[in-house]
Amino acid sequence: MEHIHPFQVIGVILLAVAFWYVRKQKLAAKGPAKGAPGTGPHGAIQRPVKPVDPPEVVYANLRKRAFATSPQSLGSAGDVKDDEAYGLVMEMGIGDTVLTLACFADGDAGLYYRSGGGMKGGGAHENVRKAAKEFVNLVQKALPQMTQAKDTPLPEAGKVHFYALTPKGLLTSEVDRESLGEAQSPFAPLFYSGQEVVAQMRQVQAQKAS
């Protein structure tokens, strides 16, 4: 039986290691192999896809953020008296969904649908900003008819909720959509002012789409 010298064994091992190292360097230069885990069809590394929240969750988060807006976050526009509003949220129950319009004294505005869609950052557009400011200013006359809000439930179909954000807390009122057609309703002018904000925001969306 032929005797194998220890140095011969060591030489074989070194050759195997060298071969493995050279092969690794070549593969690294070529990039990840096609079809390898974590790579795309062309070998590009794919990042994990962030789960997309359902429309109801996105809507709930935007709505919560609107109610949590502080007067300090609005700069000088939020410097109002305790009995004045620095923000106004109008919500309408429409069929099986809800439309939420949130406007603030600095002209910022957001429009959200519970079923998905809408627009935020409307204050970046002059026409929207002007309509939003008028909407918030107009609620000052309706504040005496509003009561302290204990919570913020969504309106049922045919109902309209108004929420006024003041330094002393949240004020609210619920009205029937049909009653807003009556001139004597103190919330009728407010409702139509809100509709004007919505119209201006939709116009901005239409311009972007075209």
N, C-alpha and C positions, 0 to 999 in steps of 0.2 A: 504494500500500500504506500502510495507516494506521500511523503511528509510535506505539509504546507507550512512554510515559514511564516511566523507572525507578521513580518514586514509586508508579506504579500497580501495578507488579510487587511492590514491597515491601508495598503495602496488601493485595494478594491473599494473600500469604504470611502476613501477620499475622492475617488473618481465618481462614485455615486452621488456624493454630496455636491461636487462641482457641477455634475450634470443637472441635478435638481435646481441649483441656484441659477444656472444659466437659463433653464427653462422658465423659471419664475420671473426672471427679469424680462424675457421676451413677451410673456403673457401680460405683464404689467404694462409694457410699452404699447401693446395692442388694445388695452382697455378691457372691460368686462366682456365676457363671451355673450353672444346673443342667446336670449332665453334664460340667462342665469338669474337666480332670485334677486329681486330688487332692481332689475334693469328693464329698459323698454325694448321695443322691437329692433332698434338700431344700436343697442348696447348702451344707450343713455341711462344714467342712474335716475330712477324714479323716486321722488319724495312721497312719503305717505300722504294720502288724500285726506284732508280734514273733513270730518263728517258734516254734512249740511243739515242744519236744523230745519224742522218742518215749519211751514208758514205761521202756524199758531204760536210757536215758541218765539220766532223772530218778532212777531207782532207784540206779544206779551212783553218782551224785553224793551222794545222801542216805547211802548206805552208806559211802562214802569219808569223809564228814563225821563220821559216828559214830565210825569208827576213829581219826580225827584229833583227837577231843575230848581236851583236856588236863585234868589235875586242877585246875589253876589256874582254869579257866573255870567250875568248879562252886562256887567260893567256899569256905567253911569245910567243906562236905561233901566236897570233894576233898582235904582235908588228912588223908591216910592214910599208913600206913607203906609202905616199899618192897615188902614182901611181902603187901600187901593190895590188893584190887581196888576201884577207884572207878567201874568201869563193866563192864557185861556185855552181850555180843551173842550171841544164840541164833539160829541159822539152820536152817531145816528144808527139805529137798527134798521138794516135794509135786507129784507128777506132772511136768509140764513147767515148773513155776515154783518159786520159792523165796520163803519167808517170812522176813523179817529182823526180829527184835525187839531194839531197842537201849535199854538202861536204864542209869541213872546214879545215883550215891549221893545226889544231891539230889532224886531222885524223878522227874526228867524221863524221858520214854519216847517212843519212836517205833516205829511198826509199818509196814513197807514190803513190798510185793509186787513181785517182779521183772516180773510181767506188767502192773503198774499198780495204783494205788490204795494205800490205807493211811491212816495218821494220824500226825501229828507234834505235838509240844507237849502230849503226854498228861499231863505233870506239872502242868498247870494244873487238873486235876481230882483232888480229894482221894482218891477210891477208887483211881485209877490210880497216883497218887503213892505211896500206902501200899504197894500191891502191888509197885511197881517197886523201892522201897527194900528190901523183904523179899527180893526176887529177887537183888539185888546182895549183900546181907548173907549170903545162903545160899551163894553161890559160894565164900566163904572156906574152907569145909570141903572143897571139891573141888579147890582149887588144887594140893595135893600130887600129884594124879593128872593134872595138865595139864603140857604141855611148851611150850618156847619156840616161838612161831610165826615161821616164816620168811616166810610169805606168808598171804594170806587167800582161798583158793579157795572157790567156792560149793559147797555140798553136793550130792551126787547124790540122786536120788529114794530115799526110805527112810533117808537119813542125816541126822544132826543134828550141827551144829558149835556148839561153845561157844568164845567168845573172851572172856578176862578182861583188862581193861585195868588195868595196874598201873604205878606209877612206874618200875619197872625194865624195862617192856616188855610185850609182848602174849603171853599164854599161851593155849593152845588144846587142844582134845580133840575127836575125832570118835567118835560112837557110832552104833550101829544103832538105828533107831526102835523096833524090836521088843524090844530088850534093856532099854529103859527101863521095861518093864512088870515087870521083876524087882526085887524089893525090895532085893536086895543091891547093886544098881548105885548107885554114889555120885552118879550124875548123874540118877537117877530123881526125887528130891525137887526138884532144880533144874529139871528139865524141867516138872514139874507146877506149880511156882511160876511159871515163865514162861507156862504156859498160863493161869494165873489173871490175869496181867497182860493177856494178849491178850483174855480174856473181858471184863475191865473196860473195855478200850479199845473193844471192839465195842459194849458197852452204851452208852458215851458216844456213839458214832456213831449208834446206833439212836435215842437220845433226840433227837439233833440232827435226824435225818431226820423224826421225827414232829412 
